[in-house]
Amino acid sequence: MIRVLIVDDQPLMRTGFRMILEAEHDIEVVGEGSDGTEALELAGHVRPDVVLMDIRMPRMDGIEATRRLAGPDARDPVRVLILTTFDLDELVLGALRAGASGFLLKDAPPEDMVEAIRVVAHGDALIAPSVTRRLLDRFASKLPDPQRSRSAALEALTARELEVLGLVARGMSNAEIADQLVVSETTIKTHVGRILSKLDLRDRVQAVVLAYETGIVQPGAA
């Protein structure tokens, strides 16, 4: 059973989400909160598998709550699925950087929301790297200077792993990368797993963000 905590400052939205999710046999809504502060309090009590989190809320917004629940300093991290009204909202980028596993439009079909929660609960990133790339391209001016932010951790990657990371950041799937490099898809999966492990990243979405922030991929590049 997937335990879900719903956090949104609009009661009608929370009610609608609850009705959708409780109709599923493998999902249980374990709590509702109206802002980030309540999200933190409730998460400690109900221990959800996934937090369905709005971005714009009073007291504490969804980005700060995500950072505390899913960021690198979280003692017992949970997976966060961000809710937004715009797929290219600047705040979505902040949420992904804070540790969110993906984002979902509030007006998405109910079946998409259900599937998104299942995907995130099973440890996968929800959004395709290509979508993350489009987001980063739009807000490129707000990314840090690659020369200043290039992580020393990248030095632990082999030349082939750096190459694979660049292709992941361009939105390519494992199969597409395998075709381009003329290797098996299993080999690419192994490379991606090592990249995430060496860089201490949770998923491919975080890998794409890092690739942009360190200059491996330049915004707008083909």
TAHUWO-V225164 format. One record per pair of residues at least 4 apart in sequence whose ideal C-beta (glycine too) atoms are under 7 Angstrom apart, sorted by sequence separation. I is the first residue (numbers start at 1). J is the second residue. D is the distance in whole Angstrom. If there is no record, write none. Layout:
((I J D) (I J D))
This chain:
((10 14 7) (11 15 6) (12 16 6) (13 17 6) (14 18 6) (15 19 6) (16 20 7) (17 21 6) (18 22 6) (19 23 7) (34 38 6) (36 40 7) (37 41 7) (38 42 6) (39 43 6) (40 44 7) (41 45 7) (42 46 6) (57 61 5) (60 64 5) (61 65 7) (62 66 6) (63 67 7) (64 68 7) (65 69 6) (66 70 5) (67 71 4) (70 74 6) (91 95 6) (92 96 6) (93 97 6) (94 98 6) (96 100 5) (104 108 5) (108 112 4) (110 114 6) (111 115 6) (112 116 6) (113 117 7) (114 118 7) (115 119 6) (116 120 6) (117 121 6) (118 122 6) (120 124 7) (127 131 5) (129 133 6) (130 134 7) (131 135 7) (132 136 6) (133 137 6) (134 138 7) (135 139 7) (136 140 6) (144 148 6) (145 149 6) (146 150 6) (150 154 6) (157 161 4) (159 163 7) (160 164 6) (161 165 6) (162 166 7) (163 167 7) (164 168 6) (165 169 6) (166 170 7) (168 172 7) (172 176 4) (174 178 6) (175 179 7) (176 180 6) (177 181 6) (183 187 4) (185 189 6) (186 190 7) (187 191 7) (188 192 6) (189 193 6) (190 194 6) (191 195 6) (192 196 6) (193 197 6) (194 198 6) (195 199 6) (202 206 5) (204 208 6) (205 209 7) (206 210 6) (207 211 6) (208 212 7) (209 213 6) (210 214 6) (217 221 6) (8 13 5) (33 38 3) (43 48 6) (56 61 6) (57 62 6) (60 65 6) (69 74 6) (84 89 5) (95 100 4) (108 113 6) (119 124 5) (127 132 6) (144 149 4) (157 162 5) (167 172 5) (172 177 5) (178 183 6) (183 188 7) (196 201 5) (201 206 4) (211 216 4) (212 217 6) (8 14 5) (21 27 5) (33 39 5) (55 61 6) (68 74 6) (120 126 5) (178 184 6) (201 207 5) (211 217 5) (22 29 6) (55 62 4) (70 77 5) (119 126 5) (136 143 7) (178 185 4) (212 219 7) (6 14 5) (21 29 5) (43 51 6) (54 62 5) (55 63 6) (69 77 7) (70 78 6) (84 92 6) (95 103 7) (157 165 7) (33 42 5) (53 62 5) (69 78 5) (70 79 7) (104 113 6) (178 187 7) (201 210 7) (70 80 5) (82 92 6) (116 126 5) (167 177 5) (175 185 5) (178 188 5) (6 17 5) (18 29 5) (31 42 5) (69 80 6) (92 103 5) (174 185 5) (177 188 5) (196 207 6) (199 210 6) (6 18 6) (39 51 6) (53 65 6) (104 116 5) (195 207 6) (53 66 6) (82 95 5) (164 177 6) (167 180 7) (39 53 7) (66 80 5) (102 116 7) (174 188 5) (31 46 5) (174 189 6) (30 46 4) (4 21 6) (14 32 5) (30 48 6) (51 69 6) (82 100 5) (87 105 6) (102 120 6) (174 192 7) (80 99 7) (84 103 5) (101 120 5) (62 82 6) (80 100 5) (81 101 6) (85 105 7) (36 57 6) (80 101 6) (81 102 6) (82 103 4) (83 104 6) (84 105 6) (85 106 5) (35 57 4) (37 59 5) (79 101 5) (84 106 7) (104 126 7) (4 27 6) (6 29 6) (35 58 5) (36 59 7) (37 60 5) (81 104 6) (83 106 5) (102 125 6) (2 26 6) (4 28 7) (35 59 5) (36 60 3) (101 125 6) (102 126 3) (103 127 6) (164 188 6) (168 192 7) (1 26 6) (2 27 5) (3 28 6) (4 29 5) (5 30 6) (9 34 5) (35 60 6) (36 61 6) (40 65 6) (101 126 6) (102 127 4) (2 28 7) (4 30 7) (5 31 5) (6 32 5) (7 33 4) (9 35 6) (36 62 6) (39 65 5) (43 69 6) (1 28 5) (3 30 5) (51 78 6) (53 80 5) (55 82 6) (71 98 6) (164 191 4) (5 33 7) (36 64 6) (40 68 6) (53 81 7) (63 91 6) (70 98 7) (71 99 4) (164 192 6) (36 65 3) (40 69 7) (50 79 5) (51 80 5) (52 81 5) (53 82 6) (54 83 5) (55 84 6) (66 95 5) (70 99 3) (39 69 7) (48 78 6) (49 79 7) (53 83 6) (70 100 6) (161 191 6) (165 195 5) (7 38 7) (50 81 6) (52 83 6) (63 94 5) (67 98 4) (160 191 7) (164 195 7) (7 39 4) (63 95 5) (66 98 4) (67 99 6) (62 95 6) (66 99 6) (161 194 6) (5 39 7) (66 100 5) (161 195 5) (17 52 6) (43 78 6) (63 98 5) (81 116 6) (55 91 5) (81 117 6) (96 132 7) (133 169 7) (168 204 6) (5 42 6) (133 170 7) (5 43 6) (133 171 5) (157 195 6) (169 207 7) (81 120 5) (129 168 6) (168 207 6) (169 208 5) (55 95 6) (129 169 7) (168 208 7) (5 46 6) (79 120 5) (130 171 3) (157 198 6) (79 121 7) (93 135 6) (129 171 5) (156 198 5) (165 207 6) (169 211 3) (3 46 7) (5 48 4) (92 135 6) (93 136 7) (128 171 7) (169 212 7) (3 47 7) (4 48 6) (7 51 6) (3 48 5) (7 52 7) (9 54 6) (81 126 6) (153 198 7) (166 211 6) (3 49 5) (4 50 5) (5 51 5) (6 52 5) (7 53 5) (8 54 4) (93 139 5) (153 199 5) (165 211 6) (2 49 5) (5 52 7) (7 54 6) (88 135 6) (169 216 6) (170 217 6) (2 50 6) (4 52 6) (9 57 4) (169 217 4) (9 58 6) (90 139 6) (88 138 6) (166 216 5) (165 216 6) (166 217 6) (162 216 7) (151 210 7) (154 214 6) (151 214 6) (149 213 5) (150 214 5) (149 214 6) (150 215 6) (50 117 5) (146 214 6) (143 212 6) (144 213 6) (146 215 3) (50 120 5) (143 213 6) (50 121 5) (49 121 5) (132 205 5) (136 209 7) (8 83 7) (129 204 5) (133 208 6) (129 205 7) (132 208 4) (136 212 5) (132 209 7) (125 203 4) (127 205 6) (124 203 7) (125 204 5) (129 208 5) (140 219 3) (125 205 4) (140 220 7) (137 219 5) (136 219 6) (137 220 5) (20 110 5) (24 114 6) (27 117 6) (20 113 6) (21 114 7) (20 114 7) (101 203 6) (102 205 6) (96 205 6) (97 209 6) (4 117 6) (96 209 6) (2 117 6) (2 118 7) (2 121 5))
